[in-house]
C-alpha cells in the first residue's frame, strides 16, 4: 500500500490496482478490506476485481491508484482506456456515480443482459436480491418498443423492476422505473 501526506499532514493510504486488458485487479489487503466494508469489486481467488466504472469511481474518490505497467493513470487517462473497452462508459459512469453516491450498491448484470443490478439501500449482494436491473442510456439513443419489451421481460423474469436511466447532454439523469402490474 502506498501512502502520502494529505492536507492535514496525516498519511493517506491508497490501494494500488493494475489495469491489464479489460481487468482492473488488486491483491492488497486494503482492497479486500474495502470490499468487506463497502462492497467495491468482486472477490476472486484472493484478489479484488473491479469493474471499469467501480475503478473510475474509486480513482475519482482517491481511494485507489490504477497503474498500466508502471505508469500511474490519472482519472482522464483511465477513462480514455476504458472507452476503448466500452464505448458507453461515459454514460454508465455518470449513472453509477450518481446512484453509488446516494447509497445504492451497483454490480454488473451481464448474466441478466443488463448493465447493472441495483441493490436497495441497506441491502447487500449475497444476502438480499437486487431490486432493479438498470440500463443507462444517452438521451440520443434509440430504444424500440421491441427492445423495451425485451428489457422489461428480462426484469420480470428475474423478479426485478426495470430501471432506465436517461443521461442528457448536460449530464443530468432522469430515472424511469418500470414494473409489471395486474389489472
Number of C-alpha atoms within 10 A of each C-alpha: 11 11 11 11 10 10 8 7 8 10 12 14 16 18 22 19 23 21 21 11 11 14 16 20 24 24 18 15 14 17 26 21 13 15 17 12 9 11 16 23 24 17 18 10 8 12 16 24 23 25 18 23 22 21 28 25 21 18 20 15 10 14 16 22 21 26 18 15 10 8 9 16 18 15 18 12 12 19 20 15 16 22 14 12 14 14 11 14 19 19 19 23 19 18 26 24 18 14 14 15 11 10 12 18 23 27 24 19 15 10 8 15 15 17 17 23 24 26 20 16 12 9 15 16 14 7 7 11 16 22 19 24 30 30 20 25 19 17 15 10 9 9 10 9 9 9 11 12 12 13 20 20 17 17 24 17 10 15 16 22 22 25 23 20 22 21 22 14 10 6 14 12 20 13 14 12 12 15 15 13 5 3 3
